[in-house]
Amino acid sequence: MNHVVAEIASQPDCWSRAISLAPRLSAALPRPGERVAVLGCGTSWFMASSYAALRESAGHGETDAFPASEYPAHRRYDRVVAISRSGYTTEVVELLRALDSAGVPTTVLVADGASPAAQIATDPIVLPFADERAVVQTRFPTTALALLRAHLGEQLAPVIADAEVAVRAPLPLHPDLVEQISFLGRGWTLGLAQEAAHKCREIAGLWTEAYPAMDYRHGPISIATAGRGVWSFGDLPEGLCEDVEATRAAFVHSRYNPDGRVPLDPMADLILAQRFAVAVAASRGLDPDQPRQLRRTVILA
């Protein structure tokens, strides 16, 4: 079995373990009312975006998300939260050093407690059980997001149940019959849509794009046609499914279930997208554990 396949399937257990840790880690995570920035690179940035939208919409305080390389040094935050699986990523480590010198409290969610990021951060949160052998990230970033959602007070038992369904449910699209997918999201699920597109590109080299769901009809829908797909996470704009179906593109949404599937939490729906990426890779004769031009950790000279 590929590492990535096993790691995708292990997500319900990882999420449960992270949720159980949340009460003990509250002092290391943002307090209500704090002005917070959340950052990461690639997949970690997409999870940061989802958490930022959830935290602010829940009324916990102003929350911004940035790629680590684009952090606005002129802004002032009460705390900066970084997500980094390895803890060695150059942009994250350099930014944490700069924030430490400036006296800004920092939290890092990381898999390796001996990594530079964990050593520099004011409050390291180490999740070794969610670490991965695969190059591409699946269970670590979603486990970090599960922990952050639990810290916001969400009751995630139903989400775990949805994840258990997602690891074994039939895929909503046939991997041999789709040449392109546009992933859509609204609010916190836009980060999930970006991550779903990211996974399909990384694992399978599939042409994918990601957009805010309300913005999709402002141009991007022009590429929708037979043999392509539109996969939407979270709240569905009125009339969108009908507009997509009129293009003859396949439409996927966990709450729009003409095949009778049980609606899934959007984070569990992401598991289906991860599994779909692996299935496309297999249909193309690619090894999902050896993605092209990628390394497990990006360390710049």
N, C-alpha and C positions, 0 to 999 in steps of 0.2 A: 504494500500500500504506500502511496506517496505520502510524504510528511504533511503536505498541505491538506490532503483529504482527511487524514486523521485529526488534524488540528481544527478543521472546520467542524467536524462531528463532535469535538470535545467542548464546544462553546457553552452549551447549557450548564455543564458542570463548572466550568470556569466562572461563568456569571454568578452562579450560586455561591461559590467560594468568595468572590469579591464582595457580593452584597452582604455576606455575613461579617465581613471586615469593616464595613462602612461606619458603624457606630464608634469603633475604636479609633478611627482615623479622622474624625470630624475636626479635631484641633488643627490638623495639617491642611485642611481644605478651606476654601473661601467661606467667610462668615456672611450672613445676610447684611446687606447694606454696603459691603466693600465694593470698590470699583476694581474690576478684575480684567486682566488680559489672559487669553489662553492661546497657546501656540504649539506648533509642531511642524513636521516636514512630511509632505506627501499624505499618506493615509492618516498620520497623526494629526495633521492640520484639518482634515475633513472631520475627524472626531471632535477636535477642538471647536470647530464651527457648530457642530450639532449641540455640544454642551453649552456653548455661549448662548445660542438661541433659546435653549431650554431654561437656563438659569435666569436670563433676563425676562422671558415671558412668564416665569413663575414668580416674579416680583422680588428676586433676591438681590438685585442690583445691576447696574450697568456692566455689561460684559462684552468684550470685543475679542475677536479671534484673528490671528495672523499666521502666515507662514513665518517661521523663525527668521528667515532672511529679510523679511519686510517689516519687522517690528519697529514702530515709530518711537525712536528714542526720546523725542521731545515731549511725549505724553507722560502723564504721571498716573500710576496705578497703585492701589493699596496692596495688591498681590498679583504675581504672575504665575500661572500654572503652565507647565510644559508637559507634553506627552512624548515619550521617546522610548521605543522598545529596547534598543541596545544601550542607550545612554552615552553613546560615543559619537553621535552625529555632529559634524563640525559646527553647523550653524547654531544648533541648540546649545552645545557646550560653550561656544564663544559668547553667546548672548547671556547665558547664566552667569558667566564670569563677570561680564559688564554689569549686570544687575546686582550681583553680590558686592561689587566695588561701590555701587551707588546706594547700597543699603536697602534695596527693594526686597521684601520677603518673597521667596520663591518656593513653589511646590513642584516636584517632578514625579510623574508616574512612569515607572521604569521597571524592566524585568531583571536587571542586573544591579544589585546593590553595591558592587565594587566599581561600577563605571564612573567616569568623570562627572557626568551629570548628577548622579546620586551623591557624590562626594561634595559637589559645589552647592547644591540646593539647600535652602534653609530647612525644608521639610521633604525628604525623600519618601515616597510611597513605593515600596518594592513588591512587585507581583510576580515572583519567580515561577509560580505554577502556570502562568499564562504565557511564558516564554515559548518561542517557536524555533524549530529547526529549519523550517522553510524560509526561502528568501522573501517571498511576499508575506505581508501581514494579514492575518485573519482574526485569530482568537485574541491576541493581545490588545489591539485597539478596541474591539467591541467589549472586552472585559473591563478596560479602563472606562469606557462610556457607561457600562452597567454600574460600576462603582460610583461614578459621578451622578448618575440618575438616582441611585439610592440615597446619596448624600442630600439631594434636593427634596427628599421625602416621598419619592414615587414608590408605590407598591409594585414590585416587579415579579411577584409569583406568577401572575398570568403571562408575563413576558417570557419567563423560563419555560412555561408550558408551551407557548407558541414556538420557542426555539426547538423544543423536543419534536414538535411536528415538522418544523422546517428542515431538520437534518435528514428526514426520511420521506418527505412528501414528493410526489411527482414534480418534475420541473415544468414550469408553465410554458416554456418554449422549447422546440426541438433544436438542439445545437447545430444540426446540419442544414437547417432551413432558414437561418437568419443571418444576413450578411452585415447588418448594422443595427445598433440599438441606441436610442436616445433615452437617458434616465432623467426623471423629473422628480422634484421635491418642493415642499413648501415649509418655511420656517425651519425647524430643527432637522427635518428630513431632507433638506437640500444637501447637507453634508453627507447623508447616507447615499443620496443619488450620485454625488460626486465620487464617493468611494466605490460604489457599484461599477461605475464606468471605469474607474481606475483599475479595479481588479480584472475586469475583462480585457483591458489593454495589456496589463502586466502579464497575466497568466496565459492568455490566448492570442494576443496580438489582434484582437477584434476591434474594428472601427466603432468607437463609442463616443458619445458626447453627453453632457449633463447641463441641465438648465433649470431655473425656477419654473415651476409648473404653469404659473400664470403668464410667464413670458414666452412659453413655447409657441403659442400661436402668432407671436410677433416676428415671424420669420423662420425659425428652425423647422416648423412643421412642413416647410416646402420640400424637405428631403424624404419625408415619410411616403412610403409606397409599399407595394407587395414585396415580400421577402425581407422586410425590415421590421423593427419592433420599437415600441414605446412602452417603457416600464416606469410606472409612477409610484412613489412612496408617499404615504401619509394622506392628508386631506386632498380630495380630488376637486378641482375647479369644475363648476357646473358646465356641462356640455362638452367637456374635453374628450371623454371616451367616444362620443358620437362623432366628433370632428376627426379624431384619429381613425376610427373605423371607416370613415368615408374615403380615406386615402388608401385603404386596403392593407395598411400596416397592421401587424398584430399588436394588441393592446393588453398590457399586464398591470393589474393592480390588485392588492390583496383584499381590498374591500369591494372590488367590482368582480364578482366571482360567478360568471355564467356557468362555469363547470362545477359549481357547488363547493369549492374549496372554502374552508373556514377562514375568516378574516384573521390576518396575523398582525402583531405589532410590527411597525416598520423596521425595527432592529432585527427581528426574526426574519422578516422578508429579505433583509440583506444576506442572510445565510443562503437563501435560495439563489440569489445573484452570484454569490461566491461559488456555489456548487455548479451553477450554469457555466461560469467561466472555466472551471475545471473540465466540464463536459465538452465545451468547445475546443479546449486544448487537446483533449483526447481525440476528438473527431478530426483534428488537423495534424495528428501525429506529433504533437509537442509534449514535452515533459514539464508539467506544472511546477516541479521542484527546481527546474533549471531555466528560468525565464531569460529571454534574450536581453543582453546589454545591462543587466541588473546585478547588483551586489546586495547582500543582506544589510549592510550598513554603509552609508555614504560618508567617507572620511576624506576630506579635501586636503590637498597638499598645502 
